[in-house]
Structures are given as C-alpha cells and as structure tokens.
Amino acid sequence: MVGQRGHDTVLGTAGTSGAGARPVTAEPGAVRGAAPQPPPARPRRPRPWALRAPRRMASQVLLVQLVIAVGVTALATGLFLAPLSDQLDDQATHRALAVAQAMASDEDLAGDLLRAEPVRGNPVQRSAERVRRATGAEYVVVLDRQGVRYSHTDPALIGRRVSTDPSRALAGHEVREIDVGTLGRSARGKTPLRDADGRVIGAVSAGIRYESVRDRLTGAVPQVAGYATGALGVGVLGALAFSRVVYRRTRGLTFSDIAALLDEREAMLHSIREGVLALDGQGRVRLVNDEAQRLLGLGRPRAGEPDGIGRPVAALLGPGRLTSVLTGEVAGTDLLAVRGGRVLVVNRMPTEDGGAVATLRDRTELEALGRELDATRALLDALRAQDHEHANRLHTLLGLLELGLYEEAVDFVTETVGSHRATAEQIAESVGDPLLAALLVGKATVAAERGVALRLAPGSRLLGRLVAPHDLVTVLGNLVDNALEAVGAPGPSAPAGGEDRLVEVGLRARGRTAELTVRDTGAGVPPTQRELVFADGFSTKEAAPGRGGRGLGLALVKRHAQRYGGTVSVAGAEGGGAVFTVVLPEALAAPEGSASDPHEEEGR
C-alpha cells in the first residue's frame, strides 16, 4: 500500500542519515502509517510567586479585617486631609484680606492715591511696601478705579493695569480667592478703598504665596500619617488577636469544612435511630432530631407552630423523671424513664458551655420481651414443678392401686383434677375476655409453684368486650407480678407461708368503666412511699441479674390509667399488705347497636 511504503521509506532514511542519527522506532500500539502523536503535556507547576487565597476561616477573617482596617484608615486619612486643604486655603485668603483691610484703613492712603502719580517712589508705594514687609505678604497692590497699579513688589509694574479683574472690589465688595497673577499662584484678598465721603476711589489687593499654604499642608501630612499608622497598627493587632480567637473556636477549619460538617451533622442526626436532644446552659432545647420528636411525642412542627427549640425542657415535657434526667438532677448512665407509654434509656453528656447532649433509646419492645421471657421462665418452672408433682401423684396413685385401695385412689384422682379445674372454670365464668382469663390462669399456676394462693375476689365479674385487651393485660399483669414479688419477698412483716401467702384479684364493671383491684398479704407500702411507687425508676427491690433495672411496672400502670382518663392508687389492706386499685373509664366496648364513642375509637 502507498501508506505502508511511505512509512518504510521514512524509517530507512532515518536509519542511514548520518553517523550520529538514531533509528526512528514506532511507539507500541501505534498505527502504522498514522501521523506521530505529540508528546503528553507536562503538568503545570505552581508558580512560587503566585498569591493564593487563605483557606482557613481564621486566615480569611484576618485578611478581611486587614483589608477593612487599611481601607478605613486610608478613607479616614483622606477625609481628614481633604477639608484640611480647604481650611488652609480659607485661612490664607482671610489673612490676605486682613492685610488688604489694614492697608485700606490708613487715613492718608486715600489722599495720597488722589494726589500721587503712578510712578516709582510715590507715597502709596512706600506705604504699601512698609505694610508688606511688616505682614510678610507676597505683595500689596493699590490701584485706582481704572485698575492702574500705584504700588507693587516689582516697581516696573507700577503704572500698568492689573492682570486680574478688579471689578468686584471696585464695586464695593470684598473678595477672597486663589488665583494666578504676575507673581504666580497666590491666596488673594481684595477690599475697596474709600475716601472721606465713602466713595470708592480704588482698591487694595494683598497676596500670600500659595507655596507657603502648600508647605503647611505638606508639613501636616507626616503627622496625620503617623496617627493613621498608629491606628492601623492597633487595628492590625486587634485583628490578629481576634483571628487567634476564631482559630481556637473553629479549630482551624475552613468555611467549606464548616459547611460540610453542618450538612453531615444534619444528615446524621435525622438518619440515626436514636433520639438526640441538646440543651444549652439554661436548660433550653437547642436541638432535637426526628427520632427524639417521635420518642418524646412532640410530633413534627406545623406551619406557624413552635417546634420546641428555645423552650425550657421542663416546660416542654413537664415535671417527671425524664425531665430530671435530662436536666442533670438525676445522674447516671443508661437511666430508664417512661414517656407516653414508652420505656426510654437516657444517657446525658455535659458540654463545655454548661449545656448537655442526651441520647434516647426506645426500650419498650425490649422491656415487653423481657417480661414475656420472665413469664415464659416462670411458666417453665411451673411446668417443671408440675412434672415433678405429676410424677409424685402417679407414684402415689400406683401405690394405692397396688395396695388395693381403689376407693382411696378414686378420691385422690378426683381431688387432684378438681382443684385445678375449679380454678380455671371459676376464672372463665367470671372473665369474658380470653386474653385476660388466660393471664389469670397462667399467673395462678405460677403462684401455686411459688406457694402463693391466687384467687378471684368474691363478686368479681368482667364479661363485657374490652376496647383494648392488651392494655388491661399489661395493667393486671404488672399488678399481679408486683403482688407475687411482695408476698414472696423476705422481710419482718412478710407472711410465713401457707394460707397467709395470698394474692386476691378483683374485677368489676360499672357501666363502661373497668375497676381492677389486686390485694396481697405482703409487707405493704409505707404511707410516705405511696406516691413514689408510681414514679419512673422508683423501686424498693434490687435489680435482678440480666435485667436493666426496676421501677417501670407501676409507672406503666399509671401511664395506661392516665391514657384512659382513669386513676391508680394504693392503700393498706386489712390484716397487712397492700391493695392496688385501678379505675379505667371507657375500657369496655359499647353494647351492640349503640352509638360508638370517640374514646372507644381512640382506644382501638
């Protein structure tokens, strides 16, 4: 091909074109016959003399402050020098006018002007020179109404017309101006010369060399510049001190770093599944993320409604254990608190400015699982005990049969089966909800294993349909567990055993209101603690191994009662022990065919 031959010819020429020539080799991967590729461009090195804008926030603030300080100093100096020049010009023209007025006030000058001729050595010339030397003026010129000079510093100009317009002075006006004449630029003052009758017969003009005014202005510049330099130095020192403070406060970050940190903080706070609440030194809320709003029941702020930022946490959440933990009145780690039926684990970390950051974790489901696990363990223990008891009863029954005591064997079986069946049948006849009935049957089995008698109080009857059975199961289960622990707890006033170890449950319906009572024969609750037992985290018992703590059961009971608009109370029982009473309005569903109640719908 033509392209191929051309390429080979070039290679051959390059290889034989002189002793020092090097053969041209193709680049690896290059297309034969293609034009040679230009060498890759070298990266540009940064020029050492190039100015770079500072990146750190403190350096940028310092640069801005220095620019502002220099600009303000230059502007102030200019604003000071500009009127100073005008003031010096005004002073010079006033001085020149004063010299002219002093010359014109000479009583003999008007007569000498009328009698003398405009020639050298006339009386007017001698008087004017005397005044000029006495005042230090550059010139003192006396002229008649035709503008002819009768005196001048240069005698050759006497008898000639003045170079500037004297009409205003000859018209009876005093004149102050900066003008250029035969002697150059000067500050001038002109005044009319009058005779004894007050008629204007001429004018007197005095001038001060303008270089002297400029010298005064130039002499003031170094002093002003010194003051400006001192002020600029103070401003620079202040800017340096402020930049150091900014550097320490911002930890050397740049504006882009701060913006990135803010974006990352917002993304992190609103994406984590833990509630974060930040307080300032006065206990006001300054940050709350989405999860904290959900856990605390604050909800998302609507348009025109406050979101809680800036409000004291006590006013936002109300008094209680949760507020005490957030404000630091209760110290510790992994503290438990109840908010709106939720069990929260709270940790509080103080900050350097006197505030604090608190994290909130929802432990409601974990607590529920823990209680279910406790119930399952208790049921397993009860089943294990029943298995042993069942084995003992089978052995007893076998012995009676081997001994031929058949009637005694029948009586033994009837008594054993009938006691358990009687308890279950009694509960089923008195409690209409299956969940509540199953709870009581299970608690009775656990109580029997612990050697505690659990029975229904006389007259107990709750057959209506419950609006929220799980809420009543929670309330009654916590009360029964608390009573079983109280009866089984050792103490000076604890029952010794047998029939004295009793838990009695009462269930009654009054219209749509459910009333629950749980009485135990334990040590009771002292009168001073009957309000504290319902507080979050309060307990008279030590925490069990593997559990997060106590003091939540009765707090949950109170929260559920408050949700229904009901009450919970504790009192002393006759013969010792305690009686817990819970009243839950609107806990029972309306009869079929009646109008639905808004409270019922809310409970569902």
C-alpha positions in Angstrom: 0.0 0.0 0.0 1.1 3.6 -0.5 0.9 4.5 3.2 2.9 1.4 4.1 5.7 2.2 1.5 5.9 5.8 2.6 6.3 4.7 6.2 9.1 2.3 5.4 10.9 4.9 3.4 11.0 7.2 6.3 12.3 4.5 8.6 15.1 3.6 6.1 16.1 7.2 5.7 16.2 7.8 9.4 18.4 4.8 9.9 21.1 5.9 7.3 21.1 9.6 7.5 24.4 10.3 9.1 26.7 8.7 11.6 25.0 10.2 14.6 21.4 9.6 13.6 19.3 7.3 15.6 16.7 5.0 14.0 13.1 6.0 14.4 11.1 3.3 16.2 7.3 3.1 16.3 5.5 3.5 19.6 4.0 0.4 21.0 0.4 0.1 19.9 0.8 2.9 17.3 -1.0 2.6 14.0 1.4 2.1 11.1 1.2 5.0 8.7 -0.5 7.3 11.2 0.9 10.7 12.0 3.2 10.9 15.0 1.4 11.8 18.3 2.5 14.9 20.1 4.2 14.3 23.5 1.9 14.5 26.5 1.6 17.9 28.1 3.5 18.3 31.3 1.6 19.3 34.4 1.9 22.9 35.2 3.9 23.6 38.3 2.5 26.2 40.7 4.4 29.4 40.5 6.1 30.2 43.7 5.3 33.9 43.4 1.6 33.3 42.8 -0.6 34.6 45.6 -3.1 32.1 47.0 -6.2 32.9 49.0 -6.1 31.5 52.5 -8.4 28.5 53.1 -8.8 28.5 56.9 -11.6 30.5 58.3 -9.4 32.4 60.8 -7.0 33.4 58.0 -9.8 34.6 55.8 -11.3 36.6 58.6 -7.9 38.1 59.4 -7.4 39.0 55.7 -10.8 40.6 55.5 -10.2 42.5 58.8 -6.8 43.8 57.5 -8.4 45.0 54.2 -11.1 46.7 56.1 -8.6 48.3 58.6 -6.4 49.6 55.8 -9.4 50.8 53.8 -10.9 52.6 56.8 -7.6 54.1 57.7 -7.0 55.4 54.2 -10.5 56.7 53.9 -10.3 58.5 57.3 -6.9 60.0 56.3 -8.3 61.2 53.0 -11.4 62.6 54.7 -9.2 64.4 57.2 -6.7 65.8 54.7 -9.4 67.0 52.2 -11.0 69.5 54.5 -7.6 70.4 55.9 -6.5 71.7 52.5 -9.7 73.7 52.2 -9.2 75.1 55.7 -5.7 76.1 55.0 -6.8 77.9 51.7 -9.6 79.6 53.7 -7.1 80.7 56.4 -4.7 82.1 53.8 -7.4 84.1 51.9 -8.6 85.5 55.3 -5.1 86.5 56.1 -4.6 88.2 52.7 -7.9 90.0 53.1 -6.9 91.2 56.6 -3.6 92.7 55.2 -5.6 94.4 52.5 -8.1 95.8 55.0 -5.3 97.0 57.3 -3.7 98.8 54.3 -7.1 100.3 53.2 -7.8 101.6 56.8 -4.8 104.0 56.6 -6.4 107.5 56.7 -3.6 109.1 54.5 -3.8 106.4 51.8 -6.9 107.8 50.0 -5.4 111.3 49.8 -2.1 110.0 48.7 -3.8 108.0 45.9 -5.7 111.0 44.7 -2.6 113.3 44.8 0.1 110.9 43.6 1.1 109.8 40.2 1.5 106.1 39.3 5.3 106.2 39.2 8.1 104.7 41.2 8.7 106.0 44.7 5.3 107.6 45.2 3.9 107.8 48.7 1.4 104.9 48.0 4.3 102.7 47.0 6.3 103.5 50.2 3.2 102.8 52.5 2.4 99.5 50.7 6.0 98.2 51.0 6.1 99.1 54.6 2.9 97.0 55.2 4.1 94.2 53.0 7.3 93.8 55.0 5.5 94.1 58.3 2.9 91.4 57.5 5.1 89.0 55.4 2.7 89.2 52.5 3.9 88.4 49.0 2.6 91.7 47.6 0.4 94.6 48.5 -1.1 96.4 45.4 -3.0 99.7 45.5 -4.9 100.6 42.3 -7.3 103.3 41.2 -10.7 103.0 39.6 -9.1 102.3 36.2 -7.2 99.3 37.6 -3.8 101.1 37.3 -1.3 100.0 39.9 0.2 102.6 42.3 2.3 100.0 44.2 3.8 96.6 43.5 6.6 94.4 44.6 8.1 94.8 41.2 8.5 98.6 40.6 8.5 98.0 36.9 4.8 97.1 37.0 3.7 100.4 38.7 1.6 102.4 36.3 0.3 99.4 34.5 -3.1 97.8 34.6 -3.5 94.8 36.9 -3.6 91.3 35.4 -6.8 90.1 37.1 -10.3 91.5 37.1 -10.7 94.2 39.9 -14.4 94.9 39.1 -15.9 93.3 42.2 -13.6 95.1 44.6 -14.1 98.4 42.7 -17.9 97.8 43.0 -17.5 97.9 46.8 -17.2 94.1 47.5 -14.5 92.3 49.4 -13.0 89.4 47.5 -11.2 86.2 48.7 -9.8 83.8 46.1 -7.0 81.6 45.0 -5.8 83.0 41.6 -2.8 83.2 39.3 -1.2 86.6 38.7 2.1 88.1 37.6 3.8 86.6 40.6 2.3 83.1 40.2 -0.4 81.3 42.2 -1.3 83.1 45.4 -4.1 83.4 48.0 -5.6 86.9 47.5 -7.7 89.3 49.4 -9.2 92.4 47.8 -11.1 95.3 49.5 -12.4 98.6 48.2 -10.6 101.9 49.1 -12.9 104.7 50.1 -12.4 108.4 50.6 -13.7 110.5 53.5 -17.1 110.7 51.9 -17.3 106.9 51.5 -16.9 106.8 47.8 -14.9 104.0 46.2 -11.8 105.6 44.7 -9.7 102.4 44.2 -8.9 99.1 45.7 -6.2 97.3 47.8 -5.1 93.8 46.9 -2.9 91.7 49.1 -1.5 88.3 48.3 0.2 85.4 50.1 2.4 83.0 48.2 0.5 79.7 47.7 3.6 77.7 48.2 3.5 78.6 51.9 0.0 77.1 52.1 1.1 74.0 50.4 4.1 73.7 52.7 1.8 73.8 55.7 -0.4 71.1 54.2 2.7 69.0 53.3 4.0 69.5 56.8 0.7 68.2 58.3 0.8 65.1 56.2 3.5 63.2 58.2 1.8 63.9 61.5 -1.5 62.7 60.1 0.2 59.7 58.5 1.8 58.9 61.9 -1.6 59.0 63.6 -3.1 56.8 60.8 -0.2 54.4 61.1 -0.7 54.1 64.8 -4.4 53.5 64.4 -3.7 50.9 61.7 -1.2 49.2 63.9 -3.8 49.0 66.7 -6.4 47.6 64.2 -3.9 45.0 62.9 -3.1 43.8 66.5 -6.8 43.6 67.2 -7.4 41.7 64.0 -4.6 39.3 64.9 -6.0 38.7 68.4 -9.5 38.2 67.1 -8.2 35.8 64.4 -6.5 33.7 67.1 -9.8 33.5 69.0 -11.6 32.5 65.8 -8.9 29.9 65.1 -9.3 28.3 68.5 -13.0 28.4 68.4 -13.2 27.0 64.8 -10.3 24.6 65.4 -8.6 25.7 62.2 -11.4 24.7 59.9 -12.3 26.3 56.6 -15.6 27.6 55.6 -16.1 24.6 53.3 -15.2 22.3 56.2 -17.8 24.0 58.5 -20.5 23.8 55.8 -19.7 20.1 55.2 -19.8 19.4 59.0 -23.2 21.1 59.3 -24.5 19.1 56.3 -23.1 15.9 57.8 -24.5 16.7 61.2 -28.0 17.3 59.9 -27.9 14.1 57.8 -26.5 12.1 60.7 -29.0 13.5 63.3 -32.0 12.9 61.1 -30.9 9.4 60.0 -29.9 7.7 63.2 -32.4 5.6 65.0 -31.6 7.2 68.4 -33.2 10.3 69.7 -30.8 13.2 70.2 -31.7 16.2 72.4 -29.3 19.1 73.0 -29.8 21.7 75.8 -28.0 25.0 76.5 -26.7 26.2 79.8 -30.1 27.5 80.9 -31.8 24.2 80.2 -33.4 25.3 76.9 -33.8 23.0 74.0 -31.5 24.0 71.1 -31.6 20.8 69.0 -34.0 17.8 68.7 -33.9 15.3 65.8 -36.7 13.4 64.2 -36.4 10.3 66.4 -36.4 12.4 69.6 -39.5 14.1 68.5 -41.1 10.7 67.9 -40.0 9.2 71.2 -41.0 12.3 73.3 -44.3 12.6 71.5 -43.6 16.1 70.3 -44.6 15.4 66.7 -43.4 17.4 63.7 -43.9 21.1 63.9 -46.5 22.5 61.5 -46.5 25.9 59.8 -46.9 28.6 62.4 -46.4 26.2 65.4 -43.3 26.2 67.6 -41.1 23.1 67.4 -39.8 23.4 71.0 -36.5 25.0 70.1 -35.6 27.6 72.6 -38.1 26.4 75.2 -37.1 25.1 78.6 -37.2 21.3 78.7 -39.2 21.4 81.9 -41.9 23.4 80.2 -41.8 21.2 77.1 -42.0 17.8 78.8 -43.5 18.7 82.2 -42.2 17.5 85.6 -41.2 13.9 86.0 -38.2 11.6 86.0 -37.4 12.2 82.3 -37.1 15.9 82.9 -34.9 15.3 85.9 -32.6 13.0 83.9 -32.3 15.5 81.0 -31.6 18.5 83.3 -29.0 16.5 85.3 -30.9 16.3 88.6 -30.6 12.5 88.3 -27.1 11.4 87.3 -26.0 8.1 85.9 -25.7 6.0 82.7 -28.5 4.1 80.9 -31.2 5.6 83.1 -34.7 4.4 82.5 -37.7 6.7 82.1 -41.2 6.4 80.8 -42.7 8.8 78.3 -46.2 8.3 76.9 -46.2 4.5 77.4 -42.6 4.2 76.0 -39.7 2.9 78.1 -36.7 5.1 77.2 -33.0 4.6 78.0 -31.4 8.0 78.6 -27.7 9.0 78.6 -26.6 12.5 79.3 -23.3 14.1 78.4 -22.4 17.6 79.6 -20.8 20.1 77.2 -18.2 22.8 77.8 -20.7 25.6 77.6 -22.7 24.3 80.5 -25.3 22.6 78.4 -25.7 18.9 77.6 -26.5 16.4 74.9 -28.8 13.5 75.7 -29.4 10.3 73.7 -32.7 8.5 73.9 -33.3 4.8 73.0 -36.6 3.1 72.8 -36.6 0.1 75.1 -40.4 -0.5 75.1 -40.2 -3.7 72.9 -37.2 -4.9 74.8 -39.0 -4.5 78.1 -42.0 -6.3 76.7 -39.8 -9.1 75.5 -38.1 -9.2 78.9 -41.4 -9.5 80.7 -42.6 -12.2 78.2 -39.3 -14.0 78.9 -39.9 -13.8 82.6 -43.4 -15.1 82.2 -42.1 -17.9 80.0 -39.4 -18.8 82.5 -42.0 -18.8 85.3 -44.2 -21.0 83.2 -41.4 -23.4 82.5 -40.6 -23.5 86.2 -44.3 -24.2 86.9 -44.4 -26.9 84.2 -41.2 -28.4 85.6 -42.7 -28.4 89.1 -46.0 -29.8 87.8 -44.0 -32.5 86.1 -42.4 -33.5 89.4 -45.7 -33.2 91.2 -47.4 -35.2 88.5 -44.8 -37.9 88.9 -45.3 -37.9 92.6 -49.0 -38.2 92.2 -48.6 -41.1 89.7 -46.4 -42.9 92.1 -49.0 -42.3 94.9 -51.8 -43.5 92.6 -49.8 -46.6 91.7 -49.1 -47.4 95.3 -52.8 -47.1 96.1 -53.7 -49.4 93.3 -51.1 -52.0 94.3 -52.4 -51.9 97.8 -55.9 -52.5 96.6 -57.2 -49.2 98.0 -59.3 -48.5 95.0 -61.8 -46.1 96.6 -58.9 -44.0 98.0 -57.3 -43.9 94.6 -60.6 -42.6 93.1 -60.9 -39.9 95.7 -57.2 -38.9 95.2 -57.6 -38.5 91.4 -60.9 -36.6 91.9 -59.4 -34.2 94.3 -56.2 -33.6 92.3 -58.0 -32.9 89.0 -60.9 -31.0 90.5 -58.8 -28.3 92.3 -57.1 -27.1 89.1 -60.2 -27.4 87.0 -62.2 -25.5 89.6 -59.7 -22.6 89.5 -59.8 -22.5 85.6 -63.6 -22.8 85.5 -64.0 -20.0 88.1 -61.8 -17.7 86.1 -63.6 -18.5 82.8 -67.0 -17.9 84.3 -66.0 -14.5 85.8 -63.8 -13.1 83.0 -65.2 -12.8 79.5 -62.0 -11.8 77.6 -59.9 -14.8 76.7 -56.6 -12.9 76.9 -57.4 -11.7 80.4 -58.6 -15.1 81.5 -55.5 -16.9 80.1 -53.3 -14.4 82.0 -55.0 -15.1 85.3 -54.9 -18.9 84.8 -51.2 -18.7 84.0 -50.5 -16.4 87.0 -52.4 -18.8 89.2 -50.1 -21.7 88.1 -47.0 -19.6 88.7 -48.4 -18.5 92.1 -49.1 -22.2 93.1 -45.5 -23.1 92.2 -44.3 -20.3 94.5 -46.5 -21.5 97.3 -48.9 -18.5 96.9 -52.6 -18.8 96.6 -54.1 -16.6 93.8 -57.8 -16.3 93.7 -60.6 -14.1 92.5 -62.2 -11.8 95.0 -65.9 -12.5 95.8 -68.2 -10.8 93.3 -65.6 -10.5 90.6 -67.2 -10.3 87.2 -66.0 -8.7 83.9 -67.8 -10.2 81.0 -68.1 -7.3 78.6 -66.0 -6.9 75.5 -62.8 -4.9 76.1 -61.8 -2.0 73.9 -58.1 -2.7 74.3 -57.5 -6.1 75.9 -53.7 -5.8 75.6 -53.7 -2.6 77.8 -55.7 -4.4 80.6 -53.4 -7.4 80.3 -50.4 -5.1 80.8 -52.0 -3.3 83.8 -53.3 -6.5 85.5 -50.1 -8.5 84.7 -47.8 -5.8 86.3 -50.0 -5.5 89.4 -50.1 -9.4 89.9 -46.4 -9.7 89.3 -45.8 -6.9 91.8 -48.1 -8.6 94.3 -46.4 -12.0 93.9 -43.0 -10.4 94.4 -44.3 -8.6 97.5 -45.7 -11.8 99.0 -42.6 -13.8 98.2 -40.1 -11.1 99.4 -38.4 -11.8 102.7 -39.0 -9.2 105.4 -40.1 -8.8 109.1 -43.7 -8.4 108.1 -43.8 -10.9 105.3 -46.1 -13.9 105.7 -44.6 -17.1 106.9 -46.4 -19.3 104.4 -49.5 -21.4 104.0 -52.8 -19.6 103.7 -51.2 -16.3 104.6 -49.4 -16.1 101.3 -52.4 -14.8 99.3 -53.0 -12.6 96.2 -56.6 -11.7 95.6 -57.7 -10.2 92.2 -60.9 -8.2 91.9 -62.6 -7.4 88.5 -65.7 -5.4 88.3 -67.6 -3.5 85.6 -69.5 -0.3 86.3 -71.1 0.6 83.0 -68.3 1.0 80.6 -65.7 1.6 83.4 -63.5 -1.3 84.5 -62.3 -1.4 88.1 -59.3 -3.7 88.9 -58.1 -4.4 92.4 -55.1 -6.6 93.5 -54.6 -7.3 97.2 -51.6 -9.1 98.6 -50.6 -10.1 102.1 -47.0 -8.9 101.7 -45.2 -6.2 103.7 -47.3 -3.4 102.3 -46.3 0.1 101.1 -45.4 2.7 103.7 -47.6 5.8 103.6 -44.6 8.0 102.7 -43.9 6.0 99.6 -47.5 5.5 98.2 -47.0 8.3 95.7 -43.4 7.5 94.9 -44.1 3.9 93.9 -45.6 5.1 90.6 -42.6 7.3 89.7 -40.3 6.2 86.9 -37.4 4.2 88.2 -38.5 4.0 91.8 -38.3 0.6 93.4 -37.7 -0.9 96.8 -36.2 -4.0 95.4 -32.7 -4.6 93.9 -32.4 -5.2 90.1 -32.4 -8.8 89.0 -29.4 -10.2 87.2 -29.5 -9.7 83.5 -32.3 -7.1 83.7 -31.9 -3.4 83.0 -33.5 -2.2 86.2 -36.7 -2.0 88.1 -39.3 0.7 88.8 -41.1 0.5 85.5 -44.1 -1.8 86.1 -46.2 0.5 88.3 -45.1 3.5 86.2 -46.5 1.8 83.1 -49.7 1.0 85.0 -50.1 4.7 85.9 -49.4 5.8 82.3 -52.1 3.4 81.0 -54.6 4.6 83.6 -53.9 8.2 82.6 -54.4 7.4 78.9 -57.9 6.3 79.7 -58.5 9.3 82.0 -58.6 6.9 85.0 -56.8 6.7 88.3 -54.5 4.3 90.2 -54.0 4.3 93.9 -52.5 2.1 96.7 -53.7 1.7 100.2 -53.1 -0.6 103.2 -55.0 -3.9 103.4 -56.8 -5.2 106.4 -54.5 -7.6 108.3 -51.4 -6.3 106.5 -50.4 -6.0 102.8 -51.4 -3.6 100.1 -54.4 -3.0 97.9 -53.8 -1.5 94.4 -56.9 -0.1 92.7 -57.1 0.9 89.0 -60.1 2.6 87.5 -60.3 2.7 83.7 -63.2 4.7 82.2 -64.4 3.7 78.7 -62.4 0.4 78.9 -65.4 -1.7 77.9 -66.9 -1.5 74.5 -70.4 -0.1 73.9 -73.2 -2.7 73.6 -74.1 -3.8 70.1 -76.4 -1.3 68.4 -75.4 1.7 70.5 -73.6 4.8 69.1 -69.9 4.5 69.1 -67.9 6.6 71.5 -65.0 8.6 70.3 -63.0 7.4 73.3 -63.6 3.8 72.1 -62.3 4.6 68.7 -59.2 6.3 70.2 -58.6 3.3 72.4 -58.7 1.0 69.4 
